Each structure stands twice: as C-alpha cells, then as structure tokens.
Amino acid sequence: MEISFPNKKLLDLYECGSGRPLRLEQRVVDSFFDVVAILEAAKDIHDLWRRRGLNFKRLQGHKNRYSTRLDRKWRLELAIEWTNEAMTIGIIGLEEITNHYGD
C-alpha cells in the first residue's frame, strides 16, 4: 500500500533516520523503519491483519484510524484513506508515534 507523511516530524525521521527530534530511543527508530517497510509491502489491509506481531488494530471510536506497535511502550498511529469500495486498499498516512501507556 502507499504511504504518506502528514506529520512532518515523521517525514524527517523517515528521510534522515534520526529519532533525536522526537526523543526516541534507537530501538524504537529501528522498529519504525521495520514497520514502514511492512506497510509499504502490504498489498491490502488483510496483509496487515495477518501479521500478529504488528498488533495492527482500529482505534476505538475512529472509522479510519489504526495503530501498530513499535514495541511494548510505543505505537505508530495511522490514518487510512481508502482507494477502493471494499475498503481494503488505501493510502496510509503516518500520523504520530505515541507512548501507548502515557509514561
């Protein structure tokens, strides 16, 4: 699926490879790149549901907002703009990296 970067800080992370401006540890940055590669390689949303390690899920109360885990503490939040009627293929917007537990 196609990836977009509505969040400029995530675009900078993707282009420069440094998590310093976001105050992220290197293991989280490495996981970010692993997850982005998986998202880019996915043919449709079913590819993401099947990968249990991603913990890919829809966020409660949001129709097109999803998240995937980067590690036990951090997650990547996504918005999907569907490009087909079946809502299985779309453009994945990388919205933000959040501390899942608020620590």
C-alpha positions in Angstrom: 0.0 0.0 0.0 1.1 3.6 -0.5 2.5 5.6 2.4 2.1 9.3 3.1 3.5 11.6 5.7 1.0 14.2 7.0 3.3 14.5 10.1 6.4 16.5 9.1 8.5 15.1 12.0 7.8 11.5 10.8 8.8 12.5 7.3 12.0 13.9 8.7 12.6 10.7 10.7 12.0 8.7 7.5 14.3 10.8 5.4 17.1 11.4 7.9 16.9 8.3 10.1 17.3 10.2 13.4 14.8 9.9 16.2 16.6 12.7 18.2 14.0 15.4 17.5 11.2 13.1 18.6 13.3 11.9 21.6 13.0 8.3 20.6 15.4 5.5 21.5 17.3 3.8 18.6 15.3 0.6 19.1 12.1 2.5 18.5 13.5 4.2 15.4 14.7 0.8 14.1 11.2 -0.7 14.7 9.6 2.3 12.9 11.6 1.5 9.8 10.7 -2.2 10.0 7.0 -1.3 10.3 7.1 1.2 7.5 8.7 -1.5 5.2 5.9 -3.9 6.1 3.2 -1.2 5.4 4.8 -0.4 2.1 4.9 -4.1 1.1 1.3 -4.8 2.1 -1.0 -5.4 -0.9 -4.1 -4.8 1.2 -5.3 -4.4 4.7 -5.6 -8.2 5.1 -1.8 -8.5 4.9 -1.6 -6.2 8.0 -4.3 -8.1 9.9 -2.4 -11.4 9.3 0.9 -10.1 10.9 0.2 -10.8 14.5 3.5 -9.1 15.6 2.2 -5.8 14.3 -0.7 -5.8 16.6 -2.5 -3.8 13.9 -5.9 -2.6 15.0 -8.5 0.0 14.6 -8.6 2.6 17.3 -11.8 2.8 19.2 -14.2 5.5 18.1 -12.4 6.1 14.8 -13.5 4.8 11.4 -10.2 5.2 9.5 -7.6 5.5 12.3 -5.4 2.5 13.2 -2.3 1.7 15.2 0.5 -0.7 15.1 3.0 -1.5 17.9 6.6 -0.4 17.6 7.5 -2.0 21.0 5.7 -2.6 24.3 5.6 1.1 25.0 5.4 2.9 21.7 2.9 2.7 18.8 2.6 4.2 15.4 -0.8 5.8 14.7 -2.1 5.7 11.1 -5.0 7.1 9.1 -6.1 5.2 6.0 -7.7 7.0 3.1 -9.4 4.1 1.2 -9.0 4.0 -2.5 -11.4 1.1 -3.2 -15.0 0.4 -2.3 -14.2 -2.7 -0.3 -12.0 -0.6 2.0 -9.1 -3.0 1.7 -6.6 -0.8 -0.2 -5.7 2.7 0.6 -3.1 5.4 1.3 -1.7 5.0 4.8 -0.9 8.3 6.5 1.7 8.1 9.3 0.1 10.4 11.9 2.2 10.1 15.0 4.3 8.0 17.3 2.7 7.8 20.8 3.5 6.5 24.1 0.9 3.8 24.5 0.9 3.8 28.3 1.5 7.6 28.8 4.7 7.1 30.8 
